[in-house]
């Protein structure tokens, strides 16, 4: 057809260019959800409401409707925000979004962001459940009036954890409602679950309509994650709670007298920022005191992070916001939710474990963990053939990872198969092995997981082992012609030492957004946590798991976050006048940094002690937090002044300043001067700067007449001096200031860590201290 090569080349080139133009045009014209922040104070008087003004702004930038009519324009706005944030979420194409960003009254525009969930014994471990009934945490507290908003996958209202027997009437300040939908009616709310709402418009705009046959378009939780986190926050006591016999005991939330408001923002395909933002905005207007958010979506600049901006608005309204740190550990700088007005929670183990063993043919018994309880039991008197499909013991490959379709039934049938962790969920590997005919599985950690063991409710007999033991078993299987093994399950064991230990998966600092803000803030239990579960899904969360349980055991910073949310609710009940920053300060300055063997906290991913980049201020100690002695309070304006040190433009600062018409007071010499309970000083790469001074102010919340003296740990690279070294308080709520002078002695290549403690004989008010020397540019 095209005999002339030049014509042929010309045809290909023009076709390619035309295709690119079409693709580019489609990209420009494809509608996506954008969050539009508006300057509330700029509304012209001739508009009767802010929503009318917002709508007119959106309609003014729309491309000409192509025969769709005005209904199309109205459908563009999917949410309006009025409390913690001001503006709308709207479906726009790129051209329309760009035009709107230039319009008067528009503060900022954020594209939709996808977030992911960060996926009993803990009250006793946290000493919240002493044997005597005269505990300060007893029902005598007015924690019934504290409401915790849980942003998650919804709630399973029939769980005994949400029984409202004995609870008083719903607090009069509560303005929330109980939204109804499939399998969720008004009666599913009660004096425990005081509100339930759903947010799906952003999700549907991004992924299409929810299939209501497969998913509840209502507050009902079929995933289980939201039910688990809500019960951890404020579940009522349930005696005899267990998972298939494991972890038997009384399950209860951190604040069993507090109320729960469930905000369903996560669906089968994820959680979207416009829905999350709408939930935060609605929750604050409803009257929550605490927000528990066990999800995250990476780190972006403060002014580009819609969750951070919404949390700032919530904080301004007096709401404490607790977020999970993320499950990106042990990689450094893997944190999410790092804004200083958010309490960022890492995960640790407890002193409870679920031991299991693998005995190999050599007679060696290897310790591991498991939550397996099923009809298929392996005899401990018999050895079963053992197989490893990998080529060597050090580097996993598709077969060794037991990915779907990689196991040959003729090779693994009737055998115990060794699977490496990675890529797919741990329980799914067991399902793949089971379908290939395996009688059992040994799940081996790789270098990424080290020696940390997480127990799972497997579908076949399975034991998880650490990396070192895993290598030993794999080497045996690869080098022995007739390798054999058997597995045994030993139930629940308490009193495990050492504990707590920083979970390997718990995301780590430093906080590269602002090195002067040490993150995470605290650790809380996040490994093998028992709490309520959905009735719609088996404990392994696999579709093929037809078992149904009332409680499940999960691990993740998703589990540690609601522990802190619940303790914050208790502190709010005891000290209703405390600000969110005061509650955070009490949690941080009373946290402990030694385990139950009296040694420094350890890191599950390493043999060395953990650092504040791993554990923050330390592990929460609720009983001490009740009476911290001193607090580091921070007002909303202080946080705004901190943002003024972050090299943001006036337009970017408007994102945070518009609600209260804030402006920079230039009260902080540098970001490290924010009155944060953790202290982090950063020496710039200019080696001539040898001395840096940070300032702090403490408020006396203990006895009126109190005398505190400072104790600072020694550092190799710097001398540290506190002035004054003694603080004399003469009244309650009195504020006194001090400064910390850091003088470089020898610049260190790695950060140095220590602590500053203020002691008065009854209290130890501890702040972690980090000193960082930036490397000079060559």
Protein Blocks (a to p, Z undefined) as FASTA:
>chain_A
ZZblklmmmmmmmmmmmmmmmmmmmmmmpccdddddddfklpcfkbmbfklmmmmmmmmm
pccdehkajmlmmmmpmbdcfklpgcddddddfklmmmmmmpghiabdcddddddddehj
lmmmnopacfbfkbfkbmkbcklmpccddddebjafkbmklccghiacddfklcbdcddd
ehiafklpcfklmcdcddfklmmmmnopadfklpccbfbdfkommmmmmmmmmpccdehi
aeehiapacdddfblmbccddddfbdfkbccfklmmmmmmmmmmnopabdcddbdebjad
fklmmklmmmmmmmmnopacdddebjabfbehkaghkbfkbccddddddfbdcddddddf
kopacddddfbdcfbdcdfkbccddddfbfbfkbccfklnopghiacfklmgopacddde
ehiafklmmmmmmmnopabdcddddfklomaccddddfbdcddddfklmmmmmmmmmmpm
bbcdddddebjaehiacdddddfklccdddfkbmmlccdfbdcdfehpacdddfkbcfko
paklmbdcfbdcdedjklmmmmmmmmmmmmmmmmmmbcfklmmmmmmmmpccbdfkopac
ddfkbcbdcdfklnonopcdfklmmmnopacdddfklmmmmmmmnopafklmmmmmmmno
pacehlafbfklpccfbdcddddfblklmbdcdddddddfbdfbacddddddddfkbccd
dddfbdcdfbehiacddddddddfbdcfbdcdddddddehjaccddddddddddddZZ
